[in-house]
Amino acid sequence: MADFVYEGKSYDLRYTIEQLRMYEGAGHPPILVDIYSTNGVLGIAPTLDLVAYGLCLQDSGEHINPEEGLFIATQLVQEVGYGPCLEKIMKALRRDCGFLFVQAETN
């Protein structure tokens, strides 16, 4: 099942280090700073950008252009809701970038 359907196309959120690099390169603080400083309740700008950078076509798995993604993300937040979009972001980050959430071992 697709994370989102927009204008008849199915999209999933998928993240790689490259998507996170683009997110941080757009002027956002490191993703973990955003997540932990807000207790996982990101502001609207980080939410829209994370959806935009993570959107990929479900059938091909190819990420879409972030500019197009930002337009679609804005529409999705308005249609689906902020909360459901945020939940899908967090689920995808845990699935695709679990290394972000691994606790460091202390000796």
Helices and strands as residue ranges (DSSP letters): E 4-6, E 9-13, H 17-25, H 31-37, H 44-54, E 55-57, H 66-80, H 82-96, G 98-101
